[in-house]
Amino acid sequence: MQSTDLMMEGFNLMLMGMGFVFAFLTLLVIATTLMSKIILRFSKPEPLATPNQRGAASLIKGQSPDLIAAISAAIHLHRQRK
């Protein structure tokens, strides 16, 4: 086998491999997009969380008031330094 035949065979194999990978990735993107559209169409939208008037303290239920005060003081000091 001559070197030119070997180079052409390698080139053909490279093109076929790259074409297969390109086709597979294109198919994968299309399938993922379709699945995403189907899921978004049939799923129920989640209710958005509304912030309470009490702020961050209302998010920490069951915690001691001393801990909440300490965390609030630390945040206040951190913001003052910046």
Contacts in CASP RR format, 6 or more apart in sequence:
PFRMAT RR
TARGET T0000
AUTHOR 0000-0000-0000
METHOD contacts of the structure
MODEL  1
MQSTDLMMEGFNLMLMGMGFVFAFLTLLVIATTLMSKIILRFSKPEPLAT
PNQRGAASLIKGQSPDLIAAISAAIHLHRQRK
52 58 0 8 1.000
52 59 0 8 1.000
56 72 0 8 1.000
57 68 0 8 1.000
57 72 0 8 1.000
60 67 0 8 1.000
60 68 0 8 1.000
END
